C-alpha cells in the first residue's frame, strides 16, 4: 500500500514537473526542450528527493533525466534558480513564489 502511494504521488508530481517544464520552455519560443541534458532540480531529502528518484526509477518521466540536488537547512532555492545554478525547485508553490517575488526584484 505504501509503495503504491509513493508511486502514485511520484507519478503525479513528475507529470506536473514535466508539463511545467515543457510549458516554460515553449512559451514564447518554438524550440524543443533539450532532453539530452538532465533537469537540475533541488529537493529536500525526505520525502521529495525520494519521490523524484522513485519516479525516475519507474520510468514515469519519459525522456527527462534528473540531476537531483538534495538540501537541508536554510537555503533559498529561488536564488539558485534565478542565478541559473538550478532549473527548478521541487517545493515551489504559488504563495511562496508570490511572496518571494514581492521581496526580490528581477
Chimera marker file (.cmm) of the C-alpha trace (Angstrom):
<marker_set name="trace">
<marker id="1" x="0.000" y="0.000" z="0.000" r="1" g="1" b="0" radius="0.5"/>
<marker id="2" x="2.779" y="2.445" z="0.966" r="1" g="1" b="0" radius="0.5"/>
<marker id="3" x="4.738" y="1.687" z="-2.223" r="1" g="1" b="0" radius="0.5"/>
<marker id="4" x="1.614" y="2.285" z="-4.304" r="1" g="1" b="0" radius="0.5"/>
<marker id="5" x="1.039" y="5.629" z="-2.555" r="1" g="1" b="0" radius="0.5"/>
<marker id="6" x="4.639" y="6.700" z="-3.191" r="1" g="1" b="0" radius="0.5"/>
<marker id="7" x="4.476" y="5.606" z="-6.832" r="1" g="1" b="0" radius="0.5"/>
<marker id="8" x="1.165" y="7.378" z="-7.426" r="1" g="1" b="0" radius="0.5"/>
<marker id="9" x="2.362" y="10.551" z="-5.711" r="1" g="1" b="0" radius="0.5"/>
<marker id="10" x="5.628" y="10.448" z="-7.629" r="1" g="1" b="0" radius="0.5"/>
<marker id="11" x="3.767" y="9.996" z="-10.911" r="1" g="1" b="0" radius="0.5"/>
<marker id="12" x="1.525" y="12.973" z="-10.262" r="1" g="1" b="0" radius="0.5"/>
<marker id="13" x="4.407" y="15.199" z="-9.177" r="1" g="1" b="0" radius="0.5"/>
<marker id="14" x="6.627" y="14.101" z="-12.024" r="1" g="1" b="0" radius="0.5"/>
<marker id="15" x="3.862" y="14.779" z="-14.530" r="1" g="1" b="0" radius="0.5"/>
<marker id="16" x="3.416" y="18.257" z="-13.082" r="1" g="1" b="0" radius="0.5"/>
<marker id="17" x="7.156" y="18.931" z="-13.279" r="1" g="1" b="0" radius="0.5"/>
<marker id="18" x="7.419" y="17.713" z="-16.847" r="1" g="1" b="0" radius="0.5"/>
<marker id="19" x="4.378" y="19.663" z="-18.004" r="1" g="1" b="0" radius="0.5"/>
<marker id="20" x="5.553" y="22.803" z="-16.205" r="1" g="1" b="0" radius="0.5"/>
<marker id="21" x="8.985" y="22.464" z="-17.747" r="1" g="1" b="0" radius="0.5"/>
<marker id="22" x="7.566" y="21.940" z="-21.210" r="1" g="1" b="0" radius="0.5"/>
<marker id="23" x="5.230" y="24.899" z="-20.859" r="1" g="1" b="0" radius="0.5"/>
<marker id="24" x="8.027" y="27.182" z="-19.723" r="1" g="1" b="0" radius="0.5"/>
<marker id="25" x="10.334" y="26.023" z="-22.465" r="1" g="1" b="0" radius="0.5"/>
<marker id="26" x="7.737" y="26.531" z="-25.181" r="1" g="1" b="0" radius="0.5"/>
<marker id="27" x="6.238" y="29.826" z="-24.059" r="1" g="1" b="0" radius="0.5"/>
<marker id="28" x="7.400" y="32.477" z="-26.494" r="1" g="1" b="0" radius="0.5"/>
<marker id="29" x="9.715" y="30.016" z="-28.188" r="1" g="1" b="0" radius="0.5"/>
<marker id="30" x="9.460" y="27.458" z="-30.941" r="1" g="1" b="0" radius="0.5"/>
<marker id="31" x="12.405" y="25.373" z="-29.753" r="1" g="1" b="0" radius="0.5"/>
<marker id="32" x="12.009" y="21.868" z="-28.383" r="1" g="1" b="0" radius="0.5"/>
<marker id="33" x="13.240" y="21.246" z="-24.816" r="1" g="1" b="0" radius="0.5"/>
<marker id="34" x="16.700" y="19.683" z="-24.755" r="1" g="1" b="0" radius="0.5"/>
<marker id="35" x="16.191" y="16.266" z="-23.160" r="1" g="1" b="0" radius="0.5"/>
<marker id="36" x="19.851" y="15.317" z="-23.628" r="1" g="1" b="0" radius="0.5"/>
<marker id="37" x="20.717" y="17.410" z="-20.573" r="1" g="1" b="0" radius="0.5"/>
<marker id="38" x="19.299" y="16.492" z="-17.177" r="1" g="1" b="0" radius="0.5"/>
<marker id="39" x="16.839" y="18.780" z="-15.423" r="1" g="1" b="0" radius="0.5"/>
<marker id="40" x="18.750" y="20.195" z="-12.447" r="1" g="1" b="0" radius="0.5"/>
<marker id="41" x="16.286" y="20.193" z="-9.578" r="1" g="1" b="0" radius="0.5"/>
<marker id="42" x="16.600" y="20.875" z="-5.856" r="1" g="1" b="0" radius="0.5"/>
<marker id="43" x="14.605" y="18.874" z="-3.324" r="1" g="1" b="0" radius="0.5"/>
<marker id="44" x="14.746" y="18.133" z="0.361" r="1" g="1" b="0" radius="0.5"/>
<marker id="45" x="15.911" y="14.623" z="1.138" r="1" g="1" b="0" radius="0.5"/>
<marker id="46" x="12.677" y="13.316" z="2.622" r="1" g="1" b="0" radius="0.5"/>
<marker id="47" x="10.206" y="12.913" z="1.023" r="1" g="1" b="0" radius="0.5"/>
<marker id="48" x="10.700" y="14.959" z="-2.154" r="1" g="1" b="0" radius="0.5"/>
<marker id="49" x="14.051" y="13.601" z="-3.291" r="1" g="1" b="0" radius="0.5"/>
<marker id="50" x="12.868" y="10.054" z="-2.651" r="1" g="1" b="0" radius="0.5"/>
<marker id="51" x="9.736" y="10.675" z="-4.725" r="1" g="1" b="0" radius="0.5"/>
<marker id="52" x="11.755" y="12.065" z="-7.619" r="1" g="1" b="0" radius="0.5"/>
<marker id="53" x="14.187" y="9.135" z="-7.537" r="1" g="1" b="0" radius="0.5"/>
<marker id="54" x="11.296" y="6.666" z="-7.496" r="1" g="1" b="0" radius="0.5"/>
<marker id="55" x="9.585" y="8.425" z="-10.417" r="1" g="1" b="0" radius="0.5"/>
<marker id="56" x="12.820" y="8.294" z="-12.405" r="1" g="1" b="0" radius="0.5"/>
<marker id="57" x="13.413" y="4.635" z="-11.495" r="1" g="1" b="0" radius="0.5"/>
<marker id="58" x="9.867" y="3.690" z="-12.535" r="1" g="1" b="0" radius="0.5"/>
<marker id="59" x="10.288" y="5.477" z="-15.889" r="1" g="1" b="0" radius="0.5"/>
<marker id="60" x="7.494" y="7.950" z="-15.162" r="1" g="1" b="0" radius="0.5"/>
<marker id="61" x="9.436" y="10.908" z="-16.565" r="1" g="1" b="0" radius="0.5"/>
<marker id="62" x="9.799" y="9.642" z="-20.116" r="1" g="1" b="0" radius="0.5"/>
<marker id="63" x="12.933" y="11.096" z="-21.712" r="1" g="1" b="0" radius="0.5"/>
<marker id="64" x="13.519" y="13.588" z="-18.897" r="1" g="1" b="0" radius="0.5"/>
<marker id="65" x="16.608" y="12.858" z="-16.805" r="1" g="1" b="0" radius="0.5"/>
<marker id="66" x="17.000" y="14.421" z="-13.372" r="1" g="1" b="0" radius="0.5"/>
<marker id="67" x="20.073" y="15.755" z="-11.638" r="1" g="1" b="0" radius="0.5"/>
<marker id="68" x="18.750" y="15.978" z="-8.069" r="1" g="1" b="0" radius="0.5"/>
<marker id="69" x="20.473" y="18.231" z="-5.541" r="1" g="1" b="0" radius="0.5"/>
<marker id="70" x="19.407" y="17.249" z="-2.046" r="1" g="1" b="0" radius="0.5"/>
<marker id="71" x="19.209" y="20.028" z="0.502" r="1" g="1" b="0" radius="0.5"/>
<marker id="72" x="18.550" y="20.568" z="4.148" r="1" g="1" b="0" radius="0.5"/>
<marker id="73" x="18.613" y="23.720" z="6.187" r="1" g="1" b="0" radius="0.5"/>
<marker id="74" x="18.031" y="27.327" z="5.254" r="1" g="1" b="0" radius="0.5"/>
<marker id="75" x="18.744" y="27.619" z="1.532" r="1" g="1" b="0" radius="0.5"/>
<marker id="76" x="16.897" y="29.941" z="-0.863" r="1" g="1" b="0" radius="0.5"/>
<marker id="77" x="16.181" y="27.697" z="-3.864" r="1" g="1" b="0" radius="0.5"/>
<marker id="78" x="14.717" y="30.538" z="-5.931" r="1" g="1" b="0" radius="0.5"/>
<marker id="79" x="18.027" y="32.396" z="-5.709" r="1" g="1" b="0" radius="0.5"/>
<marker id="80" x="19.754" y="29.335" z="-7.190" r="1" g="1" b="0" radius="0.5"/>
<marker id="81" x="17.138" y="29.034" z="-9.938" r="1" g="1" b="0" radius="0.5"/>
<marker id="82" x="17.357" y="32.749" z="-10.726" r="1" g="1" b="0" radius="0.5"/>
<marker id="83" x="21.166" y="32.565" z="-10.988" r="1" g="1" b="0" radius="0.5"/>
<marker id="84" x="20.944" y="29.587" z="-13.352" r="1" g="1" b="0" radius="0.5"/>
<marker id="85" x="22.594" y="27.113" z="-10.972" r="1" g="1" b="0" radius="0.5"/>
<marker id="86" x="19.384" y="25.045" z="-10.948" r="1" g="1" b="0" radius="0.5"/>
<marker id="87" x="16.488" y="24.635" z="-13.362" r="1" g="1" b="0" radius="0.5"/>
<marker id="88" x="13.765" y="24.124" z="-10.754" r="1" g="1" b="0" radius="0.5"/>
<marker id="89" x="12.999" y="23.534" z="-7.129" r="1" g="1" b="0" radius="0.5"/>
<marker id="90" x="10.600" y="20.803" z="-6.113" r="1" g="1" b="0" radius="0.5"/>
<marker id="91" x="8.674" y="22.569" z="-3.398" r="1" g="1" b="0" radius="0.5"/>
<marker id="92" x="7.682" y="25.724" z="-5.246" r="1" g="1" b="0" radius="0.5"/>
<marker id="93" x="4.058" y="26.786" z="-4.934" r="1" g="1" b="0" radius="0.5"/>
<marker id="94" x="2.216" y="29.976" z="-5.856" r="1" g="1" b="0" radius="0.5"/>
<marker id="95" x="2.034" y="31.609" z="-2.380" r="1" g="1" b="0" radius="0.5"/>
<marker id="96" x="5.760" y="31.001" z="-1.791" r="1" g="1" b="0" radius="0.5"/>
<marker id="97" x="6.688" y="32.358" z="-5.237" r="1" g="1" b="0" radius="0.5"/>
<marker id="98" x="4.398" y="35.387" z="-4.858" r="1" g="1" b="0" radius="0.5"/>
<marker id="99" x="5.963" y="36.232" z="-1.502" r="1" g="1" b="0" radius="0.5"/>
<marker id="100" x="9.479" y="35.672" z="-2.862" r="1" g="1" b="0" radius="0.5"/>
<marker id="101" x="8.836" y="37.862" z="-5.912" r="1" g="1" b="0" radius="0.5"/>
<marker id="102" x="7.476" y="40.655" z="-3.705" r="1" g="1" b="0" radius="0.5"/>
<marker id="103" x="10.727" y="40.635" z="-1.701" r="1" g="1" b="0" radius="0.5"/>
<marker id="104" x="13.101" y="40.370" z="-4.683" r="1" g="1" b="0" radius="0.5"/>
<marker id="105" x="13.390" y="42.308" z="-7.913" r="1" g="1" b="0" radius="0.5"/>
<marker id="106" x="14.273" y="40.997" z="-11.341" r="1" g="1" b="0" radius="0.5"/>
<link id1="1" id2="2" r="1" g="1" b="0" radius="0.2"/>
<link id1="2" id2="3" r="1" g="1" b="0" radius="0.2"/>
<link id1="3" id2="4" r="1" g="1" b="0" radius="0.2"/>
<link id1="4" id2="5" r="1" g="1" b="0" radius="0.2"/>
<link id1="5" id2="6" r="1" g="1" b="0" radius="0.2"/>
<link id1="6" id2="7" r="1" g="1" b="0" radius="0.2"/>
<link id1="7" id2="8" r="1" g="1" b="0" radius="0.2"/>
<link id1="8" id2="9" r="1" g="1" b="0" radius="0.2"/>
<link id1="9" id2="10" r="1" g="1" b="0" radius="0.2"/>
<link id1="10" id2="11" r="1" g="1" b="0" radius="0.2"/>
<link id1="11" id2="12" r="1" g="1" b="0" radius="0.2"/>
<link id1="12" id2="13" r="1" g="1" b="0" radius="0.2"/>
<link id1="13" id2="14" r="1" g="1" b="0" radius="0.2"/>
<link id1="14" id2="15" r="1" g="1" b="0" radius="0.2"/>
<link id1="15" id2="16" r="1" g="1" b="0" radius="0.2"/>
<link id1="16" id2="17" r="1" g="1" b="0" radius="0.2"/>
<link id1="17" id2="18" r="1" g="1" b="0" radius="0.2"/>
<link id1="18" id2="19" r="1" g="1" b="0" radius="0.2"/>
<link id1="19" id2="20" r="1" g="1" b="0" radius="0.2"/>
<link id1="20" id2="21" r="1" g="1" b="0" radius="0.2"/>
<link id1="21" id2="22" r="1" g="1" b="0" radius="0.2"/>
<link id1="22" id2="23" r="1" g="1" b="0" radius="0.2"/>
<link id1="23" id2="24" r="1" g="1" b="0" radius="0.2"/>
<link id1="24" id2="25" r="1" g="1" b="0" radius="0.2"/>
<link id1="25" id2="26" r="1" g="1" b="0" radius="0.2"/>
<link id1="26" id2="27" r="1" g="1" b="0" radius="0.2"/>
<link id1="27" id2="28" r="1" g="1" b="0" radius="0.2"/>
<link id1="28" id2="29" r="1" g="1" b="0" radius="0.2"/>
<link id1="29" id2="30" r="1" g="1" b="0" radius="0.2"/>
<link id1="30" id2="31" r="1" g="1" b="0" radius="0.2"/>
<link id1="31" id2="32" r="1" g="1" b="0" radius="0.2"/>
<link id1="32" id2="33" r="1" g="1" b="0" radius="0.2"/>
<link id1="33" id2="34" r="1" g="1" b="0" radius="0.2"/>
<link id1="34" id2="35" r="1" g="1" b="0" radius="0.2"/>
<link id1="35" id2="36" r="1" g="1" b="0" radius="0.2"/>
<link id1="36" id2="37" r="1" g="1" b="0" radius="0.2"/>
<link id1="37" id2="38" r="1" g="1" b="0" radius="0.2"/>
<link id1="38" id2="39" r="1" g="1" b="0" radius="0.2"/>
<link id1="39" id2="40" r="1" g="1" b="0" radius="0.2"/>
<link id1="40" id2="41" r="1" g="1" b="0" radius="0.2"/>
<link id1="41" id2="42" r="1" g="1" b="0" radius="0.2"/>
<link id1="42" id2="43" r="1" g="1" b="0" radius="0.2"/>
<link id1="43" id2="44" r="1" g="1" b="0" radius="0.2"/>
<link id1="44" id2="45" r="1" g="1" b="0" radius="0.2"/>
<link id1="45" id2="46" r="1" g="1" b="0" radius="0.2"/>
<link id1="46" id2="47" r="1" g="1" b="0" radius="0.2"/>
<link id1="47" id2="48" r="1" g="1" b="0" radius="0.2"/>
<link id1="48" id2="49" r="1" g="1" b="0" radius="0.2"/>
<link id1="49" id2="50" r="1" g="1" b="0" radius="0.2"/>
<link id1="50" id2="51" r="1" g="1" b="0" radius="0.2"/>
<link id1="51" id2="52" r="1" g="1" b="0" radius="0.2"/>
<link id1="52" id2="53" r="1" g="1" b="0" radius="0.2"/>
<link id1="53" id2="54" r="1" g="1" b="0" radius="0.2"/>
<link id1="54" id2="55" r="1" g="1" b="0" radius="0.2"/>
<link id1="55" id2="56" r="1" g="1" b="0" radius="0.2"/>
<link id1="56" id2="57" r="1" g="1" b="0" radius="0.2"/>
<link id1="57" id2="58" r="1" g="1" b="0" radius="0.2"/>
<link id1="58" id2="59" r="1" g="1" b="0" radius="0.2"/>
<link id1="59" id2="60" r="1" g="1" b="0" radius="0.2"/>
<link id1="60" id2="61" r="1" g="1" b="0" radius="0.2"/>
<link id1="61" id2="62" r="1" g="1" b="0" radius="0.2"/>
<link id1="62" id2="63" r="1" g="1" b="0" radius="0.2"/>
<link id1="63" id2="64" r="1" g="1" b="0" radius="0.2"/>
<link id1="64" id2="65" r="1" g="1" b="0" radius="0.2"/>
<link id1="65" id2="66" r="1" g="1" b="0" radius="0.2"/>
<link id1="66" id2="67" r="1" g="1" b="0" radius="0.2"/>
<link id1="67" id2="68" r="1" g="1" b="0" radius="0.2"/>
<link id1="68" id2="69" r="1" g="1" b="0" radius="0.2"/>
<link id1="69" id2="70" r="1" g="1" b="0" radius="0.2"/>
<link id1="70" id2="71" r="1" g="1" b="0" radius="0.2"/>
<link id1="71" id2="72" r="1" g="1" b="0" radius="0.2"/>
<link id1="72" id2="73" r="1" g="1" b="0" radius="0.2"/>
<link id1="73" id2="74" r="1" g="1" b="0" radius="0.2"/>
<link id1="74" id2="75" r="1" g="1" b="0" radius="0.2"/>
<link id1="75" id2="76" r="1" g="1" b="0" radius="0.2"/>
<link id1="76" id2="77" r="1" g="1" b="0" radius="0.2"/>
<link id1="77" id2="78" r="1" g="1" b="0" radius="0.2"/>
<link id1="78" id2="79" r="1" g="1" b="0" radius="0.2"/>
<link id1="79" id2="80" r="1" g="1" b="0" radius="0.2"/>
<link id1="80" id2="81" r="1" g="1" b="0" radius="0.2"/>
<link id1="81" id2="82" r="1" g="1" b="0" radius="0.2"/>
<link id1="82" id2="83" r="1" g="1" b="0" radius="0.2"/>
<link id1="83" id2="84" r="1" g="1" b="0" radius="0.2"/>
<link id1="84" id2="85" r="1" g="1" b="0" radius="0.2"/>
<link id1="85" id2="86" r="1" g="1" b="0" radius="0.2"/>
<link id1="86" id2="87" r="1" g="1" b="0" radius="0.2"/>
<link id1="87" id2="88" r="1" g="1" b="0" radius="0.2"/>
<link id1="88" id2="89" r="1" g="1" b="0" radius="0.2"/>
<link id1="89" id2="90" r="1" g="1" b="0" radius="0.2"/>
<link id1="90" id2="91" r="1" g="1" b="0" radius="0.2"/>
<link id1="91" id2="92" r="1" g="1" b="0" radius="0.2"/>
<link id1="92" id2="93" r="1" g="1" b="0" radius="0.2"/>
<link id1="93" id2="94" r="1" g="1" b="0" radius="0.2"/>
<link id1="94" id2="95" r="1" g="1" b="0" radius="0.2"/>
<link id1="95" id2="96" r="1" g="1" b="0" radius="0.2"/>
<link id1="96" id2="97" r="1" g="1" b="0" radius="0.2"/>
<link id1="97" id2="98" r="1" g="1" b="0" radius="0.2"/>
<link id1="98" id2="99" r="1" g="1" b="0" radius="0.2"/>
<link id1="99" id2="100" r="1" g="1" b="0" radius="0.2"/>
<link id1="100" id2="101" r="1" g="1" b="0" radius="0.2"/>
<link id1="101" id2="102" r="1" g="1" b="0" radius="0.2"/>
<link id1="102" id2="103" r="1" g="1" b="0" radius="0.2"/>
<link id1="103" id2="104" r="1" g="1" b="0" radius="0.2"/>
<link id1="104" id2="105" r="1" g="1" b="0" radius="0.2"/>
<link id1="105" id2="106" r="1" g="1" b="0" radius="0.2"/>
</marker_set>
